[in-house]
Amino acid sequence: MPFRIQNEKIQEIIKRLNFRHEDSTIIAVVQDHITKEVLMVANMNKEALRLTLSSGFVHFWSLSRKKIWKKGETSGNLLELISFIIDCDNDALLLFVRPYGPVCHKGERSCFHQKFENLY
């Protein structure tokens, strides 16, 4: 069963966070809750965070498209929220998730699959 928080608690969490990044977002680092592998990094605005905490499935704010998206909505590769922690500046989250398939839009398990040696 996905991790969910009641609306009153969600509002308390949102009030304590510092949405100071582009488009009034926070940074979300996504990590596999079992392997601890970092899967991706994205942005969340208040509504994306509210949807994530109320549904138990991760939502983000797209800086390029200027809209909320549910990770895996079209591919089926959802990210189920297991738990999360907040950084010391209250402007970033570390989300522990259960991935339902490859996370990267290029079909890789993680967005962090490129070796720096391949860049030059």
C-alpha positions in Angstrom: 0.0 0.0 0.0 1.4 3.4 -1.0 2.6 5.9 1.7 0.0 8.5 2.2 -0.4 11.5 4.6 -3.6 13.2 5.7 -4.4 16.6 4.2 -3.9 18.5 7.5 -0.4 17.1 7.9 0.4 17.8 4.2 -0.4 21.5 4.7 1.9 21.6 7.7 4.8 20.0 5.7 4.3 22.4 2.8 4.3 25.4 5.1 7.7 24.4 6.5 9.4 23.8 3.2 11.4 26.5 1.3 10.2 26.5 -2.3 13.0 28.7 -3.4 14.2 27.2 -6.7 13.0 27.9 -10.2 9.2 28.2 -10.5 8.9 28.1 -6.7 10.0 24.5 -6.5 12.0 22.2 -4.2 14.5 19.6 -5.4 13.5 16.0 -5.2 16.2 13.3 -5.2 14.6 9.9 -5.9 16.3 6.8 -4.4 15.3 3.1 -4.6 14.2 2.2 -1.1 15.9 -1.2 -1.3 19.1 -0.8 -3.3 19.6 2.9 -2.3 20.5 3.6 -5.9 19.8 7.2 -6.9 17.3 7.0 -9.7 16.6 10.6 -10.8 16.4 14.2 -9.7 13.5 16.5 -10.5 11.5 19.5 -9.2 8.3 19.6 -7.2 6.1 22.6 -6.6 3.5 22.7 -3.8 0.8 21.0 -5.8 3.1 18.2 -7.0 4.2 17.6 -3.4 0.5 17.6 -2.2 -0.4 15.1 -4.9 2.5 12.9 -4.1 1.8 12.8 -0.4 -2.0 12.3 -0.8 -1.8 9.7 -3.5 1.4 7.8 -2.5 2.7 8.1 -6.1 5.3 10.6 -7.1 4.4 13.8 -9.1 6.8 16.5 -10.3 6.7 20.0 -11.8 8.1 20.1 -15.3 10.3 23.2 -15.6 10.2 23.0 -19.4 6.5 22.2 -19.9 5.3 24.3 -16.9 2.9 21.6 -15.7 2.6 18.8 -13.2 3.3 15.3 -14.3 2.8 12.0 -12.5 6.0 9.9 -13.1 5.1 6.8 -15.1 1.6 8.1 -16.0 2.0 7.1 -19.7 4.7 4.4 -19.5 3.3 2.6 -16.4 6.7 3.0 -14.7 5.3 4.6 -11.6 7.2 5.6 -8.5 5.5 4.5 -5.3 6.5 6.6 -2.4 7.7 4.6 0.6 9.0 7.4 2.8 10.9 10.7 2.5 13.3 12.9 4.5 13.9 16.7 4.2 17.3 18.4 4.0 18.7 20.8 6.5 17.7 23.9 4.5 14.1 22.6 3.9 14.5 23.1 0.2 15.1 19.5 -1.0 13.6 16.1 -0.4 15.0 12.6 -0.6 12.2 10.4 -1.7 12.5 6.6 -1.0 10.5 4.9 -3.7 9.5 1.5 -5.2 10.0 1.9 -8.9 7.6 0.0 -11.2 10.0 -0.2 -14.1 12.8 1.8 -15.7 12.9 5.4 -14.4 14.8 7.1 -17.1 12.9 8.2 -20.2 15.7 6.5 -22.2 14.7 3.1 -20.8 17.4 2.8 -18.2 16.8 1.8 -14.6 18.3 5.1 -13.4 18.8 8.5 -15.1 22.4 8.3 -13.8 23.7 5.7 -16.3 26.2 7.8 -18.3 29.8 7.5 -17.5 31.7 10.8 -17.6 34.4 9.2 -19.9 31.7 8.8 -22.6 31.1 12.6 -22.7 34.4 13.5 -24.3 
